[in-house]
Amino acid sequence: MKLTSIKLCNFRSFYGQTPEITIASGNIKNTTIIHGNNGAGKTSLLNAFTWVLYEKFTAAFAVTEQLVNKRAISEAEDEKPVECWVEVGWEHEGTHYRAKRTCRVHKSSPSSEPTKTLLTIQFANDEGKWGFPIEPAEEIINNILPSSLHQYFFFDGERIEEIVRSDKKAEIAEATETFLGVKVIDAAIRHLKEAKKTLDHELATMGDTETQKLLHTQNKLETKIEVIYKRQGEIKKELEYQHNFKKDISHKLIELTAVRELQERRENLESQKRTLQEELKKTKKALKKLISKQAYTVLLSNTNQNFQEIISSLKQRGELNSGISKEFIHDLIASGRCICGADLKPGGNGHFHVKSLLKKTGSSSVEQIAMRMEAQTDIINQQADLFWENSDREQTRLSQLRESISEIENELNKIQETLRKDPNEDISGLQKRLDEIESKIDELNREQGANQQEVSHIQSEINVLNKQIAKQKQNEDKQVLSQRRIVATQDAIERLIEVKNRQEKQFRLQLEKRVQEIFSEISVTPYIPKITEKYELTLVENTTGIEAQVAASTGENQILSLSFIASIIDKVREWSEKKKIMMVPDSSTFPIVMDSPFGSLDANSRRHIAQTIPKLANQLVVLVTKTQWRVEVEEEIVERIGKEYVLVYYSSKPNCEQDFLELGGERYPLVRQSVNGFEYTEIVEVER
């Protein structure tokens, strides 16, 4: 999606029909800057895009039901409706589109609320002729840039840090899956499973009694797995709800002055516990890896000792001498001359002594193999010693971690007991609710684990049944064909699942690496962004050698969120070009429309973001205040500006202070006095 224009009519502070704002595009001058003071309509302009395309608004967009300009309503005749609309133009895969959303309001209406909106869309064909598509407008827009993704491309910069909130991880995972086309793969898997059920049913009706019995059992087991998976999904959602509920209760405890210090201590301990548990998990994994790769060296110790005893015995008997070999003696005799220069004539004394050495020497190849094996046994013995050393270290580390976790749990129990017995009913009541939540979380975790085991057990049974079904004799051609189709369908399902898992993992790891690169370019902190398998976006530090989660500031979370969005665009574009992924149409072109993206950042971070984002985004629209546009941002972006506009705010406040902005040597008004008693905004294009 490449944005081309936006035009407004009576939308919020924009009175009447505005001039068309042309959106810049291109390889270098791909940035459109829109200047405006607070209250001038920057957030309204951002929401104009999302209203047209998705009929959605950002969190900062207040009083969403009041869309129609107040001056237009006031000046309208009583019975005549006031029309409000926004039109957005864009280009996609060579086709030009224009979407227009309209609503109306009647002055006589008590609430002055707008009517239901109407969305229309037009497109231009290759000949430039405009027409109306057959498909619904919403469907066309969602096929180009899905609604679930819009908040990553049209966002309020001052609230962008909400992306990294823990309760947003499901949205991030869903958005990323959409980018990768994983949802398309999921749909294919789902359809194939339905097809397999149909084929199984067909086979059951034509197969023998034994086959029908096996298929019936298989279907029952597969249905059981589906029920468990459904329950697992419910458990996952319930766990997320309980964890968020727990956070809310914990925050309420912090707000109570009497136990604030105690609650903060508990949260700190819980954070330490999570870090230690993660380290315990890694240490267990390291120990398993050590055992799987090196434990065999310990089991070979007796074999090595027996081998060395055999070699020693052979050497003592003279059957394995290092140095002179049989091949060397034969060469001397054949040449007829000793290494000392004496003749070795047959029958001579020298010939006799040299030939007698053949009985005492061995083959050079055998000796070399024996020597190599002897050296290898020494290495294996050393590896065995090293294995015990490493194993002891990991075991000690496990014991230390378990002991530390136990100490923390004891301290947490003491804090919980203190809060439970607190005479203040508010405090003890909140703690009891926390206890109930913890109990519920523990119960859900146990059920989740039991379900996972049951699925694994049932899947094993299904695998056995599949083999038994495959062995059943299929005498009729239809049965053979049906069986082949079932096998092919199951194979396709398994391959698609593997493709999905690999694609998700590879993309997530590459995405994490890119987020880290961009974050390090922008932020001066030593923190490292991490993306978990569940798409939790966090910051960690590793100064002590152990990764620990960081309580990031608003500014750091803002940088992290911007880094994530920039990385998403960059990596999807790279995948589209290199892998030729066709899951998302034209997934290599994305616009970014940002409202006040530099608000919570220091000067250095603003400069780095201003350097980075225009390079990564195909198209950038930035709405900024005069303060946010100061030196560092202007210096970095000015060479990339393709289009530039100023929002002139006409204030109805008596004797309001007027404001100006100097751009390219010209002064442009930002705030002016309204002469008609209404506040409204005009759009003025900047000429550089």
C-alpha positions as CSV (number, residue, x, y, z in Angstrom):
1,M,0.0,0.0,0.0
2,K,1.5,3.3,-1.1
3,L,-0.5,6.3,0.1
4,T,-1.0,9.1,-2.4
5,S,-3.4,11.6,-0.9
6,I,-5.9,12.6,1.8
7,K,-8.7,15.2,1.7
8,L,-11.1,16.1,4.5
9,C,-14.5,17.8,4.7
10,N,-16.0,19.1,8.0
11,F,-14.0,16.4,9.9
12,R,-13.4,17.5,13.5
13,S,-11.4,20.8,13.4
14,F,-11.2,20.9,9.6
15,Y,-14.0,23.2,8.4
16,G,-15.3,22.8,4.9
17,Q,-13.4,21.0,2.2
18,T,-9.6,21.1,2.7
19,P,-7.0,21.2,0.0
20,E,-5.8,17.7,-1.0
21,I,-2.7,16.7,1.0
22,T,-0.4,14.8,-1.4
23,I,1.7,12.1,0.3
24,A,5.3,11.9,-0.8
25,S,6.8,8.7,-2.1
26,G,10.1,7.6,-3.6
27,N,13.5,6.2,-2.7
28,I,14.9,9.3,-1.1
29,K,12.3,12.0,-0.6
30,N,9.7,9.6,0.9
31,T,8.8,11.7,3.9
32,T,5.8,14.0,4.4
33,I,6.0,16.4,7.3
34,I,2.9,18.0,8.8
35,H,3.5,20.7,11.4
36,G,0.9,21.8,14.0
37,N,0.7,22.9,17.6
38,N,-1.1,20.9,20.3
39,G,-4.8,21.0,19.5
40,A,-4.4,22.0,15.9
41,G,-5.7,18.7,14.5
42,K,-2.6,16.4,14.2
43,T,-4.3,13.5,16.1
44,S,-7.5,14.2,14.1
45,L,-5.6,13.9,10.8
46,L,-4.0,10.6,12.0
47,N,-7.5,9.3,12.9
48,A,-8.9,10.5,9.6
49,F,-6.8,7.7,7.9
50,T,-7.9,5.0,10.4
51,W,-11.5,6.2,10.2
52,V,-11.7,5.9,6.5
53,L,-10.0,2.6,6.2
54,Y,-11.1,0.8,9.3
55,E,-13.6,3.0,11.1
56,K,-11.3,2.8,14.2
57,F,-9.7,5.4,16.3
58,T,-6.5,5.7,18.5
59,A,-6.7,5.9,22.3
60,A,-5.9,9.6,22.3
61,F,-8.8,10.5,20.0
62,A,-11.4,11.9,22.5
63,V,-15.2,12.0,22.1
64,T,-15.2,9.8,19.0
65,E,-19.0,10.4,18.4
66,Q,-18.3,14.1,17.7
67,L,-16.8,13.9,14.2
68,V,-18.6,16.7,12.4
69,N,-17.1,20.2,12.6
70,K,-19.0,22.4,15.1
71,R,-18.9,25.5,12.9
72,A,-20.4,23.6,10.0
73,I,-23.2,22.4,12.3
74,S,-23.8,25.9,13.6
75,E,-24.0,27.4,10.1
76,A,-26.3,24.7,8.7
77,E,-30.0,25.1,8.2
78,D,-32.2,23.3,10.7
79,E,-33.5,20.6,8.3
80,K,-30.4,20.3,6.1
81,P,-27.9,17.6,7.1
82,V,-24.2,18.5,7.5
83,E,-22.0,16.1,5.6
84,C,-18.6,15.0,7.0
85,W,-16.2,12.9,4.9
86,V,-12.6,11.9,4.4
87,E,-11.1,10.5,1.2
88,V,-7.8,8.6,1.1
89,G,-6.0,7.6,-2.1
90,W,-3.4,4.9,-2.5
91,E,-1.7,2.7,-5.0
92,H,-1.4,-1.1,-4.7
93,E,0.1,-3.5,-7.2
94,G,-0.2,-0.9,-10.0
95,T,-3.9,-0.2,-9.2
96,H,-5.0,3.2,-7.9
97,Y,-7.7,3.3,-5.2
98,R,-9.8,6.0,-3.6
99,A,-11.8,5.2,-0.4
100,K,-14.3,7.7,1.0
101,R,-16.2,7.4,4.2
102,T,-19.1,9.7,4.9
103,C,-21.4,10.5,7.8
104,R,-24.1,13.1,8.3
105,V,-25.5,14.9,11.3
106,H,-28.7,17.0,11.6
107,K,-28.5,20.3,13.5
108,S,-31.9,19.6,15.0
109,S,-30.7,16.2,16.5
110,P,-30.5,16.5,20.3
111,S,-27.2,14.7,20.6
112,S,-25.8,15.9,17.2
113,E,-24.4,12.4,16.8
114,P,-23.6,11.4,13.2
115,T,-25.5,8.8,11.3
116,K,-24.2,5.4,10.3
117,T,-21.1,5.8,8.1
118,L,-21.0,4.9,4.4
119,L,-17.8,3.6,2.9
120,T,-17.3,3.7,-0.9
121,I,-14.3,2.8,-2.9
122,Q,-13.2,3.4,-6.5
123,F,-10.3,2.0,-8.5
124,A,-8.6,3.0,-11.7
125,N,-7.8,0.3,-14.3
126,D,-4.8,0.1,-16.6
127,E,-6.4,2.6,-18.9
128,G,-7.0,5.1,-16.2
129,K,-10.7,4.7,-16.1
130,W,-12.3,4.8,-12.7
131,G,-15.0,2.4,-11.6
132,F,-16.6,0.7,-8.6
133,P,-15.4,-2.8,-7.7
134,I,-17.6,-5.8,-7.2
135,E,-16.0,-6.8,-3.9
136,P,-17.1,-5.1,-0.7
137,A,-14.9,-2.1,0.2
138,E,-13.9,-3.4,3.6
139,E,-12.7,-6.7,2.0
140,I,-10.5,-4.9,-0.5
141,I,-8.9,-2.8,2.2
142,N,-8.3,-5.8,4.5
143,N,-6.8,-7.8,1.7
144,I,-4.2,-5.0,1.2
145,L,-3.5,-4.1,4.9
146,P,-5.5,-6.1,7.4
147,S,-7.3,-4.3,10.2
148,S,-5.5,-6.3,12.8
149,L,-2.2,-4.7,11.6
150,H,-3.3,-1.1,11.2
151,Q,-2.1,0.1,14.6
152,Y,1.5,-0.7,13.6
153,F,1.4,1.7,10.7
154,F,-1.0,4.4,11.9
155,F,0.0,5.2,15.5
156,D,0.2,7.8,18.2
157,G,3.9,8.1,19.0
158,E,3.3,9.3,22.5
159,R,1.4,6.0,23.3
160,I,3.4,3.7,21.1
161,E,5.0,2.1,24.2
162,E,1.7,0.3,24.7
163,I,2.8,-2.2,22.1
164,V,5.3,-3.7,24.5
165,R,2.8,-4.2,27.3
166,S,2.5,-7.9,28.3
167,D,-1.2,-8.0,27.5
168,K,-0.4,-7.0,23.9
169,K,1.7,-10.1,23.1
170,A,-1.3,-12.0,21.6
171,E,-1.8,-9.0,19.2
172,I,1.9,-8.9,18.3
173,A,1.9,-12.7,17.6
174,E,-1.3,-12.4,15.5
175,A,0.1,-9.4,13.5
176,T,3.4,-11.2,12.8
177,E,1.6,-14.4,11.7
178,T,-0.5,-12.3,9.3
179,F,2.7,-10.7,7.9
180,L,4.3,-14.1,7.3
181,G,1.1,-15.6,5.9
182,V,1.0,-18.2,8.7
183,K,-2.8,-17.7,8.9
184,V,-2.9,-18.8,5.3
185,I,-1.0,-22.0,6.2
186,D,-3.3,-22.5,9.2
187,A,-6.3,-22.3,6.9
188,A,-4.7,-24.8,4.6
189,I,-4.0,-27.2,7.5
190,R,-7.5,-26.8,8.7
191,H,-9.0,-27.5,5.3
192,L,-6.7,-30.6,4.8
193,K,-7.8,-32.0,8.1
194,E,-11.5,-31.6,7.1
195,A,-10.6,-33.3,3.8
196,K,-8.9,-36.1,5.6
197,K,-12.0,-36.6,7.8
198,T,-14.1,-36.9,4.6
199,L,-11.7,-39.4,3.1
200,D,-11.6,-41.4,6.3
201,H,-15.4,-41.5,6.2
202,E,-15.4,-42.7,2.6
203,L,-12.8,-45.4,3.4
204,A,-14.8,-46.5,6.4
205,T,-17.9,-47.1,4.3
206,M,-16.0,-49.2,1.7
207,G,-13.4,-50.9,3.9
208,D,-13.6,-54.2,5.7
209,T,-14.8,-54.6,9.3
210,E,-11.3,-54.4,10.8
211,T,-10.5,-51.2,8.9
212,Q,-13.8,-49.6,9.8
213,K,-13.1,-50.4,13.5
214,L,-9.6,-48.9,13.4
215,L,-10.9,-45.8,11.6
216,H,-13.7,-45.4,14.1
217,T,-11.1,-45.6,17.0
218,Q,-8.9,-43.1,15.2
219,N,-11.7,-40.6,14.7
220,K,-12.6,-40.8,18.4
221,L,-9.0,-40.1,19.4
222,E,-8.7,-37.2,17.0
223,T,-12.0,-35.7,18.3
224,K,-10.6,-36.1,21.8
225,I,-7.5,-34.2,20.8
226,E,-9.6,-31.4,19.3
227,V,-11.5,-31.1,22.5
228,I,-8.3,-30.9,24.5
229,Y,-6.8,-28.3,22.2
230,K,-9.9,-26.2,22.6
231,R,-9.6,-26.5,26.3
232,Q,-5.9,-25.6,26.1
233,G,-6.9,-22.4,24.3
234,E,-9.4,-21.6,27.0
235,I,-6.7,-22.2,29.7
236,K,-4.2,-19.9,27.9
237,K,-6.7,-17.1,27.8
238,E,-7.7,-17.7,31.4
239,L,-4.0,-17.7,32.5
240,E,-3.5,-14.4,30.7
241,Y,-6.6,-13.0,32.4
242,Q,-5.5,-14.2,35.9
243,H,-1.9,-12.8,35.4
244,N,-3.3,-9.4,34.5
245,F,-5.7,-9.6,37.4
246,K,-2.8,-10.4,39.7
247,K,-0.9,-7.4,38.4
248,D,-3.9,-5.2,39.1
249,I,-4.2,-6.4,42.7
250,S,-0.4,-6.0,43.2
251,H,-0.6,-2.4,41.9
252,K,-3.5,-1.7,44.4
253,L,-1.3,-3.0,47.2
254,I,1.5,-0.7,46.1
255,E,-0.9,2.2,46.2
256,L,-1.6,1.5,49.9
257,T,1.1,3.4,51.7
258,A,1.2,1.1,54.7
259,V,2.5,-1.9,52.7
260,R,4.0,-0.2,49.7
261,E,7.6,-1.1,50.7
262,L,6.6,-4.7,51.5
263,Q,4.7,-5.1,48.2
264,E,7.6,-3.5,46.2
265,R,9.9,-6.0,48.0
266,R,7.7,-8.8,47.0
267,E,7.6,-7.8,43.3
268,N,11.4,-7.5,43.3
269,L,11.6,-11.0,44.8
270,E,9.2,-12.4,42.3
271,S,11.2,-10.8,39.5
272,Q,14.4,-12.4,40.9
273,K,12.6,-15.7,41.2
274,R,11.5,-15.6,37.5
275,T,15.1,-14.8,36.5
276,L,16.5,-17.7,38.6
277,Q,13.9,-20.1,37.3
278,E,14.9,-19.2,33.7
279,E,18.5,-19.7,34.6
280,L,17.6,-23.0,36.2
281,K,15.9,-24.1,33.0
282,K,19.0,-23.1,31.0
283,T,21.3,-25.0,33.4
284,K,19.2,-28.1,33.2
285,K,19.3,-27.9,29.4
286,A,23.1,-27.4,29.4
287,L,23.5,-30.5,31.7
288,K,21.3,-32.6,29.4
289,K,23.3,-31.5,26.4
290,L,26.6,-32.3,28.3
291,I,25.3,-35.8,29.2
292,S,24.0,-36.5,25.7
293,K,27.3,-35.5,24.0
294,Q,30.0,-36.5,26.5
295,A,28.7,-39.0,29.0
296,Y,29.8,-41.9,26.8
297,T,33.5,-41.0,27.6
298,V,32.9,-42.2,31.2
299,L,31.4,-45.5,30.1
300,L,34.5,-46.2,28.0
301,S,37.0,-45.9,30.9
302,N,37.2,-49.7,31.5
303,T,37.4,-50.4,27.7
304,N,40.2,-47.9,27.4
305,Q,42.1,-49.5,30.3
306,N,41.7,-53.0,28.7
307,F,42.9,-51.6,25.4
308,Q,46.0,-50.0,27.0
309,E,46.8,-53.3,28.8
310,I,46.6,-55.2,25.5
311,I,48.9,-52.6,23.8
312,S,51.4,-52.8,26.7
313,S,51.4,-56.6,26.6
314,L,52.1,-56.6,22.8
315,K,55.0,-54.2,23.3
316,Q,56.5,-56.3,26.1
317,R,56.4,-59.4,23.9
318,G,58.0,-57.4,21.0
319,E,55.0,-57.9,18.8
320,L,54.3,-54.2,18.6
321,N,57.5,-52.1,18.3
322,S,57.5,-48.5,17.3
323,G,60.2,-47.3,15.0
324,I,61.4,-49.9,12.5
325,S,58.7,-51.7,10.5
326,K,58.6,-54.9,8.4
327,E,58.2,-52.8,5.3
328,F,61.5,-51.0,6.1
329,I,63.4,-54.3,6.6
330,H,62.1,-55.8,3.4
331,D,63.2,-52.6,1.5
332,L,66.8,-52.9,3.0
333,I,67.1,-56.6,2.0
334,A,65.7,-55.9,-1.5
335,S,68.3,-53.1,-2.0
336,G,71.1,-55.3,-0.8
337,R,72.6,-52.6,1.4
338,C,72.2,-51.7,5.1
339,I,71.7,-48.2,6.3
340,C,75.3,-48.3,7.6
341,G,76.5,-49.0,4.0
342,A,77.4,-52.7,4.5
343,D,76.4,-55.2,1.8
344,L,73.5,-57.5,2.6
345,K,74.3,-60.5,0.4
346,P,72.1,-63.6,0.8
347,G,73.9,-66.1,3.1
348,G,76.1,-63.4,4.6
349,N,76.3,-62.6,8.3
350,G,74.8,-59.1,7.8
351,H,71.9,-60.5,5.7
352,F,71.1,-63.0,8.5
353,H,71.0,-60.5,11.3
354,V,68.9,-58.0,9.3
355,K,66.4,-60.7,8.2
356,S,66.1,-61.9,11.8
357,L,64.7,-58.5,12.7
358,L,61.5,-59.4,10.7
359,K,60.4,-61.6,13.6
360,K,60.6,-58.7,16.0
361,T,59.0,-55.9,14.0
362,G,55.3,-55.3,13.1
363,S,53.5,-53.8,10.1
364,S,53.8,-50.0,10.0
365,S,50.1,-49.6,9.2
366,V,49.1,-51.7,12.2
367,E,51.5,-49.9,14.4
368,Q,50.2,-46.5,13.2
369,I,46.6,-47.5,13.9
370,A,47.6,-48.8,17.3
371,M,49.4,-45.6,18.1
372,R,46.5,-43.4,17.0
373,M,44.1,-45.5,19.0
374,E,46.3,-45.2,22.0
375,A,46.4,-41.5,21.6
376,Q,42.6,-41.4,21.2
377,T,42.1,-43.4,24.4
378,D,44.2,-40.8,26.2
379,I,42.0,-38.0,24.8
380,I,38.8,-39.9,25.8
381,N,40.2,-40.3,29.3
382,Q,40.9,-36.6,29.4
383,Q,37.4,-35.9,28.1
384,A,35.9,-38.1,30.8
385,D,37.7,-36.1,33.4
386,L,36.5,-32.9,31.8
387,F,33.0,-34.3,31.7
388,W,33.0,-34.9,35.4
389,E,34.4,-31.5,36.0
390,N,31.7,-29.8,33.9
391,S,29.0,-32.0,35.3
392,D,30.0,-31.2,38.9
393,R,30.0,-27.5,38.0
394,E,26.5,-27.7,36.4
395,Q,25.2,-29.8,39.3
396,T,26.6,-27.3,41.8
397,R,25.0,-24.5,39.8
398,L,21.6,-26.3,39.9
399,S,21.9,-26.8,43.7
400,Q,22.8,-23.1,44.2
401,L,19.9,-22.0,42.0
402,R,17.4,-24.3,43.8
403,E,18.7,-23.0,47.1
404,S,18.3,-19.4,46.0
405,I,14.8,-20.0,44.7
406,S,13.9,-21.8,48.0
407,E,15.2,-18.8,50.0
408,I,13.2,-16.4,47.9
409,E,10.1,-18.5,48.2
410,N,10.5,-18.6,52.0
411,E,10.8,-14.8,52.1
412,L,7.8,-14.5,49.8
413,N,5.8,-16.8,52.1
414,K,6.7,-14.6,55.0
415,I,5.5,-11.5,53.2
416,Q,2.3,-13.2,52.2
417,E,1.7,-14.3,55.8
418,T,2.3,-10.8,57.0
419,L,-0.2,-9.3,54.6
420,R,-2.7,-12.0,55.3
421,K,-2.6,-11.2,59.1
422,D,-2.6,-7.4,58.6
423,P,-5.3,-5.8,60.7
424,N,-6.2,-3.5,57.8
425,E,-9.0,-5.3,56.0
426,D,-8.2,-3.7,52.7
427,I,-4.6,-5.1,52.9
428,S,-5.6,-8.6,54.1
429,G,-8.5,-8.7,51.7
430,L,-6.3,-7.9,48.7
431,Q,-3.8,-10.6,49.8
432,K,-6.5,-13.2,50.1
433,R,-7.6,-12.3,46.6
434,L,-3.9,-12.7,45.5
435,D,-3.8,-16.2,47.2
436,E,-7.0,-17.2,45.3
437,I,-5.5,-16.0,42.0
438,E,-2.2,-17.9,42.7
439,S,-4.2,-21.0,43.5
440,K,-6.2,-20.6,40.3
441,I,-3.0,-20.1,38.2
442,D,-1.4,-23.2,39.8
443,E,-4.6,-25.2,39.1
444,L,-4.6,-24.1,35.5
445,N,-0.9,-24.8,35.0
446,R,-1.4,-28.3,36.3
447,E,-4.4,-28.9,34.0
448,Q,-2.4,-27.5,31.1
449,G,0.5,-29.9,31.8
450,A,-1.8,-32.9,32.2
451,N,-3.5,-32.0,28.9
452,Q,-0.1,-31.8,27.1
453,Q,0.8,-35.3,28.4
454,E,-2.6,-36.7,27.4
455,V,-2.3,-35.2,23.9
456,S,1.2,-36.8,23.6
457,H,-0.2,-40.2,24.7
458,I,-3.2,-40.0,22.4
459,Q,-1.0,-39.0,19.5
460,S,1.1,-42.1,20.1
461,E,-2.0,-44.2,19.9
462,I,-3.0,-42.5,16.7
463,N,0.4,-43.2,15.2
464,V,0.1,-46.9,16.0
465,L,-3.4,-46.9,14.5
466,N,-2.2,-45.2,11.3
467,K,0.4,-47.9,10.9
468,Q,-2.2,-50.6,11.5
469,I,-4.6,-49.0,9.0
470,A,-1.8,-48.8,6.4
471,K,-1.2,-52.5,6.8
472,Q,-4.8,-53.5,6.2
473,K,-5.2,-55.2,2.8
474,Q,-7.1,-53.0,0.4
475,N,-8.4,-55.3,-2.3
476,E,-10.5,-52.9,-4.2
477,D,-9.1,-50.1,-6.4
478,K,-11.3,-47.5,-4.7
479,Q,-10.0,-48.6,-1.3
480,V,-6.4,-48.3,-2.5
481,L,-6.9,-44.9,-4.0
482,S,-8.7,-43.7,-0.9
483,Q,-5.9,-44.9,1.3
484,R,-3.3,-43.2,-0.9
485,R,-5.3,-40.0,-0.7
486,I,-5.4,-40.2,3.1
487,V,-1.7,-40.8,3.4
488,A,-0.9,-38.0,1.0
489,T,-3.3,-35.6,2.9
490,Q,-1.7,-36.5,6.3
491,D,1.8,-36.1,4.8
492,A,0.7,-32.6,3.4
493,I,-0.6,-31.6,6.9
494,E,2.6,-32.7,8.6
495,R,4.7,-30.8,6.0
496,L,2.7,-27.7,6.3
497,I,2.9,-27.8,10.1
498,E,6.7,-28.1,9.8
499,V,6.9,-25.3,7.2
500,K,4.8,-23.1,9.6
501,N,7.0,-23.9,12.6
502,R,10.2,-23.3,10.8
503,Q,9.0,-20.1,9.1
504,E,7.8,-18.7,12.5
505,K,11.0,-19.6,14.3
506,Q,13.3,-18.3,11.5
507,F,11.4,-15.1,11.2
508,R,11.3,-14.5,15.0
509,L,15.0,-15.0,15.4
510,Q,15.8,-12.8,12.4
511,L,13.3,-10.2,13.7
512,E,14.8,-10.3,17.2
513,K,18.3,-9.7,15.7
514,R,17.1,-6.8,13.7
515,V,15.2,-5.2,16.6
516,Q,18.5,-5.5,18.6
517,E,20.4,-3.8,15.8
518,I,18.0,-0.9,15.5
519,F,17.6,-0.5,19.2
520,S,21.3,-0.3,19.8
521,E,21.6,2.4,17.0
522,I,19.0,4.6,18.8
523,S,19.4,3.9,22.5
524,V,22.5,4.7,24.6
525,T,21.6,2.0,27.1
526,P,23.3,-1.4,27.1
527,Y,20.0,-3.2,27.2
528,I,19.2,-6.0,24.8
529,P,15.7,-6.5,23.3
530,K,14.3,-10.0,23.4
531,I,11.3,-11.6,21.6
532,T,10.1,-14.8,23.3
533,E,8.3,-17.7,21.5
534,K,5.1,-16.1,22.7
535,Y,6.1,-12.8,21.2
536,E,6.6,-11.1,24.5
537,L,8.8,-8.0,23.7
538,T,11.1,-7.2,26.7
539,L,14.4,-5.6,27.5
540,V,17.2,-7.5,29.4
541,E,20.6,-6.6,30.7
542,N,23.5,-9.0,31.1
543,T,26.1,-7.1,33.2
544,T,26.3,-9.8,35.8
545,G,26.6,-12.7,33.3
546,I,22.9,-13.6,34.0
547,E,20.2,-12.1,31.8
548,A,17.7,-10.1,33.9
549,Q,14.6,-8.3,32.8
550,V,14.8,-4.5,33.0
551,A,12.1,-2.2,34.3
552,A,12.3,0.0,31.2
553,S,11.3,3.7,31.2
554,T,8.6,5.2,29.0
555,G,11.2,6.5,26.6
556,E,13.0,3.2,26.4
557,N,9.7,1.4,25.7
558,Q,9.0,4.0,23.0
559,I,12.3,3.3,21.4
560,L,11.7,-0.5,21.7
561,S,8.3,-0.2,20.0
562,L,9.6,2.0,17.2
563,S,12.5,-0.5,16.7
564,F,10.0,-3.4,16.6
565,I,7.8,-1.7,14.0
566,A,10.8,-0.7,11.9
567,S,12.2,-4.2,12.1
568,I,8.9,-5.8,11.1
569,I,8.8,-3.7,8.0
570,D,12.4,-4.2,7.2
571,K,12.4,-8.0,7.7
572,V,9.1,-8.6,5.9
573,R,10.3,-6.6,2.9
574,E,13.6,-8.6,2.9
575,W,11.7,-11.9,3.1
576,S,9.3,-10.9,0.3
577,E,12.2,-10.1,-2.0
578,K,14.5,-13.0,-1.1
579,K,12.0,-15.8,-0.3
580,K,9.3,-14.6,-2.8
581,I,6.6,-15.0,-0.1
582,M,3.2,-14.4,-1.7
583,M,1.1,-14.9,1.4
584,V,0.5,-11.2,1.8
585,P,-0.1,-9.3,-1.4
586,D,2.7,-6.7,-2.1
587,S,3.9,-7.2,1.5
588,S,7.1,-5.3,0.7
589,T,5.5,-1.8,0.7
590,F,4.2,-0.3,3.8
591,P,3.5,3.3,4.9
592,I,4.0,4.7,8.4
593,V,1.9,7.6,9.7
594,M,3.2,8.8,13.1
595,D,1.7,11.4,15.4
596,S,4.2,13.0,17.8
597,P,6.7,10.2,17.8
598,F,9.5,12.2,19.6
599,G,7.6,13.3,22.7
600,S,9.2,11.3,25.5
601,L,12.7,11.1,24.0
602,D,15.9,12.9,24.7
603,A,17.6,14.9,21.9
604,N,20.1,12.1,21.1
605,S,17.3,9.5,20.7
606,R,15.2,11.8,18.6
607,R,18.2,12.3,16.3
608,H,18.8,8.6,15.9
609,I,15.1,7.8,15.3
610,A,15.0,10.6,12.7
611,Q,18.0,9.0,11.0
612,T,16.7,5.5,11.1
613,I,12.9,5.4,10.4
614,P,13.0,7.2,6.9
615,K,15.5,4.6,5.7
616,L,13.4,1.6,6.8
617,A,9.9,2.8,5.9
618,N,8.9,2.9,2.2
619,Q,6.8,5.9,3.0
620,L,6.7,8.1,6.1
621,V,4.2,10.7,7.3
622,V,5.2,12.6,10.5
623,L,2.9,14.9,12.4
624,V,5.0,17.1,14.7
625,T,4.9,20.1,17.0
626,K,7.3,23.0,16.7
627,T,9.2,21.7,19.8
628,Q,9.5,18.2,18.4
629,W,10.8,19.5,15.1
630,R,13.7,21.3,16.7
631,V,17.2,21.1,15.5
632,E,18.1,17.4,15.6
633,V,15.0,16.1,13.9
634,E,14.9,18.8,11.2
635,E,18.6,18.3,10.5
636,E,18.2,14.5,9.9
637,I,14.9,14.5,8.0
638,V,15.0,17.7,5.9
639,E,16.8,16.0,3.0
640,R,14.1,13.3,2.8
641,I,11.1,15.7,2.8
642,G,9.1,15.3,-0.4
643,K,6.0,17.2,0.9
644,E,5.4,19.5,3.8
645,Y,2.3,21.2,5.3
646,V,1.4,23.4,8.2
647,L,-1.9,23.1,10.2
648,V,-3.0,26.7,10.9
649,Y,-5.1,26.7,14.1
650,Y,-7.7,29.5,14.4
651,S,-8.4,29.9,18.1
652,S,-11.7,31.3,19.4
653,K,-10.0,32.3,22.6
654,P,-10.1,36.2,23.0
655,N,-6.6,37.8,22.6
656,C,-5.0,34.4,22.0
657,E,-1.2,34.4,21.6
658,Q,-0.3,33.9,18.0
659,D,2.5,31.6,17.0
660,F,4.7,31.1,13.9
661,L,7.1,28.6,12.5
662,E,10.0,29.4,10.2
663,L,10.6,26.9,7.4
664,G,13.0,27.4,4.5
665,G,13.4,31.1,5.3
666,E,9.6,31.7,5.3
667,R,7.3,32.3,8.3
668,Y,4.2,30.2,8.5
669,P,1.5,30.9,11.1
670,L,0.7,28.1,13.5
671,V,-1.9,29.9,15.7
672,R,-4.1,32.8,14.6
673,Q,-7.1,34.6,16.1
674,S,-10.5,33.4,14.8
675,V,-12.7,36.2,13.6
676,N,-16.0,34.3,13.6
677,G,-16.0,32.9,17.2
678,F,-15.3,29.3,16.1
679,E,-12.1,27.3,16.3
680,Y,-11.0,25.5,13.1
681,T,-7.9,24.4,11.2
682,E,-6.7,25.2,7.8
683,I,-4.0,23.3,5.8
684,V,-1.2,25.2,4.1
685,E,1.4,23.7,1.9
686,V,5.0,24.7,2.5
687,E,7.1,25.9,-0.4
688,R,10.8,25.2,0.0
